[in-house]
Amino acid sequence: MRMLCTSLLLLACCSTIPPNPPVACPAPAPAQEVASNQAELLPATASKVGFADMAKFPEPGWQIPRSMGFSPDETRFTYLFSESGSDEMSLFSVDLSSGQRKVLLRASQLQGLKEKTLAQELRDERQRKRIKGITQYQWAAKKDVVLVPLGGDLYLANKNGEVTALREGGAEAIDPKLCADGSKVAYSVGNELAVLDVASKRETLLTSRAPTGVTRGQSDFNAQEEFDEPSGHFFSPDCKRLVYLEVDEREVAEVPVLGHRKGKPSLQLQKYPETGKANPKVSLHVVELATKRSTKIPLPEGEHYLGRLQFLDAQSFVLSALSRSQRKRQILRVELSPKVEVRALHSREVNAGWLPLADLAVASDAKQIFTIDEQAGRDHLFALDPLGTAPPLQLTRGDFDVTELLGTSSAASKVYITSTEGEPIGRPVFEVDGKTGASKKLSRAAGTNVAVFSKSGANLALIHSSRTQPPSVELRVGERNFPIEVPADPAIEALALRTFEPFVVERQGLPRLHGTLLTPRKLEPGKHYPLVLMVYGGPGVQTVMDRWSPRLQWQHLADRGFFVMQVDNRGSSGRGPAFEQAIDRKLGEVELEDQLAALKQVVSQHPIDQRRIAVYGHSYGGFLAAHALLRENSPFALGIAGSPVTDWRLYDTAYTERYMGTPQENEAGYQRATLAANADKLQGKLLIIHALMDENVHYQNTADLVDALVKAQKPFEMFVYPGERHGYRSTDARRYASELVTRKLVETLGPTNVNSGP
């Protein structure tokens, strides 16, 4: 490869991104001096972490309860957990009076598992679901029965584990939901919405004659992938109505997703709304179960994304409506009786940046609606008047962010949240008084917490972890504590796992950055070591957190002599809208500036070989990894780009237009972020990994970059999975990817290879 002329000690000054502040680049060290200081990389046997370990799910320490919940009468606590230490889940129950735990239901007790349908597979992709066996369940809100879907079939269990088969065989029941009194189950069948009467097991289609390309009761790709809205139908509290979405994709373009599985070609023609092009037409309807009479609910003019629907009572609900530009948001109140009426309770509009869908939680007396909104560049908790007659009441204040609404109490005006108060990379849990804003911290130790509350708020289940502490589960029942036994994971000690060291990047006039670093296990005085910058960098994600993160591939690399680092650049979540929206209309620019600034600091403080630095990322991280090499004076000897977006014109409307606007509005921004336009600037070695059946970041992204690199006569390497999607599902695929990436890092950054040609 071409010798790098940059000193990474002052990296930013030699990049195409202006540094802050400007400094002069020193001359590089003589080649023979650098070579004599290069540390050797150790063989794979130097690490107790093998490639098979990297492919296992879950990671060490993370075999913990999932999908936690409380029975309506608050006598039982339930969760999913593996009896075998695998990804096969069973449904467990804890008696809250005695603390006694038992298995309530196993998948083996139900009808034999079926092969996943395409619809199931794609819904699992949208929800990032990787578990097997019993993968979901749902308590009725007012009756102590549990709905358990399995393989497209439906089962009902009581709190003693007695099971009734509600529906077996036939067309798959998509997204089943149990109504409050447990008497009915709603779901989609094909393109239509159906309801099943539990007592008679009779199924009734509530809609009919949907044209090809139109679905009732299902959310669309944008809602599932970009807005965390997997459902498209909602029971009223009295079980007499269903509010549902009708999604018309007939004008949405089709993208062919071609792959190869089990010795056969596979072709899926996917309705995929590319940025700047036609979106699905989504309308809102209500159907009366007794008469099957549907009424379309009139919404504000224009295209909208809809979500966060919450019923106030049997006759009314609220939801968030976001304009397609994502710069205007309304919280709407819909009255269903005596006639359908819609009015805006709260509206907000911005001229720059974007607005998220408003998360909503309703007080038990329906006299307050809680939401999260921006105030002075931070996200805070507000209470809204459900009649729209009083201004919003701000309940939290300070230099921190409210990150999640966890629920409300039926016994008092209390709302439960997670925030970053006092812990910028942690997630403490608070109880907030809905009238005064007075708060009480419920989590006890610093770190990251996941919490679930019972309906009254008197009972709490909390999963806690930190960078030094594996996850633990605490069940609080009133004033009593019931620790949920999670077997100690022997892999933590057997693999000799180490914790990552946090660091902070301070820059004049710019917000601080949080990063994490794992050093080589053995450091020899006077020797310099290679470094891998692990990058994601995309909006809506915070990767550097005070939580348990084994990251086995990183451990393996550090055992063999690599520094491994990661940093959250501007644009990442968890630091408020002002921090996140620095990337507005310019994806790939600010992110790289921050990554390089962090890299510069780490290199200046540690014995790192400036010519042996690699960058590796997947998805948005794949975009940044490739982008980092396609620039003048790139400091990276190697870039590994997994499933990269290479042209944002090929990505979906909801995500891309949020950050970039449309290509018609921001042609220059899209062009600057198009990797093929800079193919002739490739420096260092580039490995691209992509799955042919990726339905999220389509293979066309890689194909376009490959064509440009070939035209520019630039050497690169590529690996393609013929039958995988965006997230590698098979153990074999995950293991192969880990070994492939590690092998490429070792081959390229080994001390004998830094002066070799392409």
N, C-alpha and C positions, 0 to 999 in steps of 0.2 A: 504494500500500500504506500501511498505518498506520505512522506514524513510530515508529521504535524509541526507547524511553525509556531503554535501557540503555547504559552505557558498557562496552565490551568490555575496557577496561583493568582493570576489576574485575568481570568477567563473572559469576563464580560466585555473587556475593552477590545477584544479581537473578534467579537461576534458581530452579526449584522444588527443586533438589538443594542441600542444605545445603553451604556452602563450608567449607574448612578452611585457615586459620582464618577466622572471620567478619570481614568488613570492611564499611564503608559505601560506598554507591554515590555517586559524584560526579554533579553535574549535567552533562548532555550539552553539547557545544560548540554555540554558536549556529549555526543552519542556514546562514546566509550565509558564516560563516567556514569551515565544512566544505566548502561548495560551491566556494569559491574555491581550496581546496587539493586538489580532486579531480583526479587525473591522468587524462588521456585514454587510452582504450584504442586500441591500434594496429590497423590492418587486418590481415587474414589474410596479406597479402603480406609483413608484417614478419617472419614466421617462415619458415625454410627447410623446416620440417616441414609437409607437407600432409596432407590427410585420407586420401589414398590411401596415404601412408606409414604412417599409424596403423593401417590395415586389414591390412597385410602380416603374414605369419607366416613365420618368427619375427622378433622384434625385432632391430634392428641389434646385431651382435656375438654373437648366440645361434645362429648357424648352426654347430653344433658336433656332435661325435659323440654319439650316443644309444645306449641299450641296450648298454652295453659289456660284454664278457665274454672269458673265456679258454677255450681248448680244454682238455679234460681232461689231455692230455699236456703242456700248457703250452708248446707250440711256436708257437701262434697266438693273436693278439689280434684280436677282431672287434668291429664296431660298425656302427650305421646312420648314414648320412650322405647328404646330397643332392649329387649331381654337378652339378646345375644351379643351386644356390642357392635352390631352391624348397622346397616341403613334400613333394616326391617323394623317398623314401628308397631307397637301395641298400645292400646288405650288403657291407662292406669287411673285408679281412683284412690283418694285419701279421705278417710272419715275424719271430719274436722273436730269431732268430739273426742276421739281417742287417738288420732294420729295414725291409725292402722292403714297400711297401704296394700292394695291388691290389683291384679290385672283384671280390668273390667271386660275387655274384649280383645281378641286376637283375630287377625285376618284369616287364619286357618279355620276359625269357627264359621266363617261365612263361605259363600259360594267361591269356587276356585277362581283365582285371578286370571284375567284375560289379558291378551296382548293389548297394549295401548292403541287407541284409535289416534288418527292424525289430530283430531280436535283436542284430545287429552294431552298429547305430546306438546302441542303448541301452547296450550294453557299452562302447562308445567314450565315451559321455557319462559313465558311472560312472568310467571311468579317465582322463577329461579328455584323451583322445587326439585329436590334431589333424593328425598326419602321414598321408601317403599312400604308395603304393608298397608296399615291404616294411616293414611296421609292427612286426613282432615275429619273433623267432627263438629257438631254444632248443638249446643243446648237450646231448647226452647226458652223464650224469655220468661214465661210464666208457668211452665209445667216442667217437672223433673224428668224429662225424656231427652234423649240424645239422638240426633240424626247422624248416621255414618254412611257416606257414599263409598263405594268400592267398585272399581272396574266398570263404572257406568250404571251399577245397580244401587239400590237404596235399602237401608236397614234402619230400624228404630230400636234403641235399647233404653231400658229404664236404669235407674241408678244402682240397681242390684246386678246389672249385667244381663238381664233376660232380654233376648233379641227376637224381633219380629221382622221377617222379610217383607218389605213394602212393595218392591218392584224388582224383578229379576228377569233378565233377557229383554229382547226387543231393542229398539233404538236407544242410544245412549242418553241418559239424563244429564244434561249439561248445567253446571252451576246450581245444584239443588239447594233450596232454602226452606227452613222450617218456620212456620208462623208462630206467633207468640204463645198461643194456647196449645200448640202441638197437634192441632187437628188436621193440618194441611201441609203439603210440601209443594213448592213451585219450582219449576225448572224449564229449560228449553229442550225441545225435541226437534232435531233438524233445525228448521228456520222458525219454528213457532213456539209460543209460550204455552205451557201446560200446568195444570194443578192436579194433585193427587189427594183424594180424601183418605186419611189414615184409617178410619174405622172400616170403610168398605173396600179400600185399596183400588178404588175406581179412579181412572185417569180421565181428565177432561181437557181437550184443547180449548184454550181461551181465545186464540187467534187462528186465522186460516187464510189460505190462498196468498201467502207471501210470494211475490215474484222472485225468480232466481236473482240472487245478489242482494236480497233484503232479509234481515233477521229481526225477530222480535224477542226481547228479553236477554240479549247478549250485548256486552260492550264491544267496541271495535279495537283494532290494533293499537291506535294511539292511546286510548283510555287504559288498556292493559299494560302496555310497554312503558308509556311515558308519564301517566298520571296515577298509577297504582289504583286503578279502578277495575277490578276483575269482574264485577257483577253488572248486570243490566236489568235487574228487576228487584222490587222491594215490597214486602208485605206492609200493609197498614197495621197498626197495633191491635185492631179488633179483628184482624184476619178476614175482612170482608172485601178488601180491594188489593190490587197490585198496581204499583206504578212501574212502568217499564219503558225501556228504550227501543225505538225502531231505528235500525241502522241500514241505510241504503248505500251500498258500495258500487252500484252499477256504473257510475262515472269514474270510479277510481281505477287507475292504470294497473295492469297485471305485470308482475315481475316473475319470470321463470326461475324456479329454484330447482336446479338439476343436480342430482347426486347419484350415488351407487351404494346399495345396501343388500347384504345377503345374496350376493351374486347377481343382482338385478338392478337395472337402472331405475331411478325414481325421479319423477317430474311433478312438481307442485307449482301450479299457476297461482301465485299469491297476490291478493289484492293489497297493494302497498302504496300509501299516499306519499309520493316523493315531494320534497319541499318545493313550494311554488306552484304545485299542480293541484288537481282536484282532491278534496278531502271527502270522507264519507258524509252523507247528510244524516244527521242524528236528530230525531224528534222524540218528544216525551209524551207518554200516554198514560191513562189510568183505565183499568178495566174492573168492572163490578163482577165479582165471582158468581153471584146469584144469577145474573142475567147474561153474562159474557159481553156486555155492552162496553165498548171502548170509546174514550173521548180523548182527542188530542189536546194537550195542554199548550196554550199560546205562550210562546217565549219571545223575548226581545228580538228585533230584526237583526239579521246578520248571522254569520257563522259563529258557533260557540262550542267550546268544550264544556261538558257538564260533569259534575261530580260532587261527592261529599254529602249525598242526600241524607237528611235526618228528619224523622217525623216529630212534630210537636205534640200531636194528638191524632186521633183516628181521622180527623177531618182536614189536617193541614200538615205541610212539611216545608223544610227549607233546603236549599241547595246552592251550590256555587256555580256561576256561569262566567266563563272566561272567553273573551273575544279571541278570534283566530290569531290576531297579532300578539295576544297575551299582554296587552298594555291597558286593557279595560276589564274590570272585574265587578260583578254584581253578586250580592247575596240576595236570592229571591225567596219570597214566601208565596207558597201556592195553597190556595183554599180549594178543597175538593167538593164541599157541600155548603150551601144548597146548590151552588153552581161553581164551575171552575173559574177561578180568578187568580191572577198573578200580579204581584207588585214587588218593587225593589226595596229591601230594607236598608241596604248599604251599598254604595257604589264608590269605586276608586279608579282613577285613570292616571297614567304616567306618560311622559313624552320620551323617556329614554329607559333602557333596561327592560324589565319584564315584571309581571306579577304572577305568583303561583295561584292555583286553585286554593280557595280559603278552606282550611280544615275547620270543622264545625263540631261542637258538642253541646247538647241541650240539657239544661238543668232539669231535675226530676219534676219540678212544678211547672216547667215550660215557660217560666217567667224571665229566663235569661238564655242567650245563645253565646257560647264562648268560641272565640276564634283567635288566630295568631295573625298579627299584622305588623308592618314596619313602622318604627318610630325612631327617627334620627339615625338611620342606618342599621338598626338592630331590630330583631323580631321579638315582639312582646305579646303578652296575653291581654285580650280585651273581652269585655262583656257587651253584647248588643241587646237592645230592646227588641223583643219579638214582634212588637207592634210598629216599630220604626218611628216612634214619637220622641224618643230621647237620644242624645248623642252617645257614641260609644264610650264606655268607661274603661280606661286603662288600668290594669290590675298589677302589672309588673313594670319595674323601671330599673335601669342600670346598664352597665357596659357588659352585657351578656345577651344570650339569645334563648328564647323559649323554642325548643326544637320539636316537641311532640305533645299533643293532647292525648292523655291516657284514658280520660273518662271523668264522670261526675258521680257524686254521691246522691243516693235516693233519700238519705236521712237528713242532709243538711246542704246548705249552699256552699259546696266544696267542689273544686275542680283539681284534677291531678295532672301534672306535667313533668316532662324532663326538660332540662335546660343546661346551659354551660356556666351558670353562676358559680364563680369560684374555681371552676375546672374547665379551662378552655378546650382541653382535649378529652374531657370526661363527660359523663351524663348522670348527674345527680337527679333524684326524684323529689318533687315537692308537692305538698298539699297547699292550695291557695284558696283563701276565703273569697267567694264570688262577689261579696258585697264590699269588702274593705281592701282586698288585695293582700292582707296579712298572710304570710307564708310560713310553712314549717317544713324543714328538711326531713324526709323520711328515710333516705338511704344513709347508711352509717359510715361507709368507708369510701375513700376517693377511688374513682375508676368509672367504669361504664355499667349502667344498670338497665335492665329490662324489667318492667313491672306490669302486673295485671291485678286489677282490683275487683272485689265482689261488688254486687249492685249497691249495697249500702255503703261501701267504702270501709267497712269495719275489718275486712280481711284483705290481705295483700300477699301476693307471691312475687318474689324478687330474685332475679338472677344477677349476680354481681361478678365482675372480673376486673383485673387490672393487668398492667404489663408484667407484673411479678406474681400475680395470683391467678391460678386457673379458675374457671367458673365454679361458683357455689350457688345453691338454691336455698332460699329461706322462705318459709311459709309462716306468716303472722296471722293468728286468729285472735282478734281482740288484743289482749295483753299477753297472750301465750305465743311461743315460737315453736314451730315444728320444722326442724331442718329436714329437707328432702334428701335422703341418702343418694349421693352420686358416687359410684365406686371410683376410687383413686385410679387414675390412668397410669399403668406401669410404663407406658411408652415415654412419658415425660422424662423419667429418670433413665430408662434404657437407651434413649436416643441422645442423652446428655444435652437437652435443650437449654439454650441461654436466652436471657432477656435482651431486648433491644434498648439502646440508650437514646433518650430523647435529646434533641438539640433545638435551638432557636436561632433564626437568622434575623438579625437586626440591620435595617438599612435606613439611612437618613431620608425622611419624607415619605417613606413607604411602610405599609403595615408589616409587622413581624410575620415570619413564616415558621411553622412547626415541622420538624423533621424527626426521623429516627434512623439510627445507625447500628449496624452489627459489624464488629471488627473481626479480623482473622483470629482464630483461637490461639494461634502461636505467632508472636511477632519477634523477629530477630532484629537486634539493634543494627542500624545502618542499612537495612534492606527496605526496598519500596515495593508496594503490593498493588495488584490491580483492583479496580472498583467497578461495581455494577450499580447503576442508577435504575432502580425499579420505579417506573412511572405509570401513573394513571392520569391524574391532573384534570379530569373532566368535571364539569359542574354537577351539582347535586350529590356529590360523594365526598366524604371525609375519610381518608385512609390512615392518617396518623392520629391514633386515639389511645387513650389509656385503657387498654383492654387486652385480654389474653390473645396473643397472635403467634402461634408457633412458626408458621411460614417455613415449612420444612425445606423447600428448595434453597431459601436464603441461608438456613442453618448449614446445609450441605456445602454451599459455596464458601461460607465463612470458615468452615472446618478445613477446607482445602487451600485457604490462603487469599480469599477475596474480602475486601470491604463491600458491604451491601448497604445502600441507603435509599430512603424514600422521603419525599417532602410534599406537603400540600401547598400548592401555589394559589395565587389569587384566582378566583373562579370556583374553588372548592367550597363545599358547604360547611356549616357549623360555625361560621364566623360572621354571619349576618349578611343582609342584602348588599351593603356597600362593598364588602370584600368580594362577594361572589360576582357582582355585576361589573367588575373591572374588565371582564372579557367581552362586554357587549359589542356585538357586530365585528368582532375581530378574533375569532377562534384561532388558537395556535400561536399567538403573538406574546401576550402577557404571560401565558403559562410557561413558555420556554425561557423567557427572561428570568422568571422566578426560579425555575429549575436550575438554570446555569448559575444564578447567584448563590444558591444553596450549595451547589457542587463546588464552586470557587472557595467557599468558606471551609467546607470539609477537607478539600485538598490542602488548603493552607494550614490545617491543624493536625494532619495525620500523615504518616509516611506512605504516600500514594504515588505510584508510578504514573506520571502525567500522560504517558503514551499508551497506557493499558487501561482505558476506561470504556465501558460499554453502557448502553441504555436499552432497557427491555420493558415492553408494555403490551397490553392486550386491549382491544377495542379502542376506546379513546386513548388509552396508553399506547396502543399500536400506532395510532395517528401521530402522536407526539414523538414516539421513538423514530419513526421514519422521517418525520418532519425535521428532527434534530440532525439527521445526516444529510438532508438535502439543502444544505446551506453553506455559504462560504465560511472557511475557517472553523468547520465543525470540530469540536474537541474529542469526538468519539471515534475509537478505532472500530467499533462494531455496534450495529443497531439491530435489534430483533423486534419485529413488528408482528404481533399476533392479531389477526382479524381487523386490520386497520380500516378506518374510514379514510379514503384518499381523495374524495371529492364530495363535499357536503351537499352538492346538488343531487346526490344519490341517496341521501338519508331522509328519514321521515319528517313530515311537516311539523308535528307538535314539538319535537325536540329541536330541530334545526332552526325553525323560524323563531322560536323563543330566544335564541342566542344570536342569530344572524339576520333576522328578517328574511324576506324572500330573495331569491336570486335577482329578481327584477328590481328590487329596491336597493340591493347591496352587491352589485356585480363585482366591484373592486375587492370587497371583503372575501367573497367566495373565491375569486381568482387567486388572491394571496394565500388562501388556505388549501388550494388544489395542489397536491403533491406532484402530479405528473408535470406541472409547469416548471418544476425545478429539478427534473430528472437529470439534467446535464451537470448539476452541481453535486451529485453524489460523491461523498468522500467516505473512506472507510469501507468496511464490509457490511452488507445488508442481508439479513435472512428474513423472509416473509413467510408466515404460517397462516393458512386460512382453511376453513372447512367449506366444501362445496355447497353443503345444504344449510349454510348460515342464512336464516330468514330474517335476521336483524341487520347485520352489516353484510350486504350481499356480496358475493364473490366478484361481481363486476368491479368493485372498488380495487381489488388486487389486480384484476385483469387489465384495467386501464393504466395502472402504475407500471405493470410489467411491459405493456406495449411501449410506454414512454421510455423506460430504461433500455429496452432493446433498440429503440430508435436512436437513443443517445449513445449506444454502444458501451453501456456501463455494466460491469459484472455484478451479479447478485446471485443469491440462492433462494429457492422457494420450496416449501413443503405443503402439500394439500391433503386434507382428510376427505375422502370421497363420501363418507356417510355420517359425519358429525355436523352439529349445528354450532351456534355461537358459543355456547358453553359445552365443553366436552363431557359427554354423559358416561361413556364407557370407561371402566378402570384401565383397560389397555390403552385407550387414547390418552388419558391423563398421564399415565406412566411414560408413554412414548414421547409426549411433548416435553416432560421434565428432563428426560434423558437427552433428547435432541438439543434442547436449549443449553443444558449444562455442557454437553460435548462441544457445542459451538463456542461457548464462552472460554472453555479451557483451551481449545485448539487455537483460538484467535488471540487470547490474552496471555498465553504462556510466554515466558521470557524469550524463548527461541524464535517466536513468531512475529515479534513487533516490527522487525525490519524486513519481513518477507513481502513479496509482491502479491497482487490479487490472485 
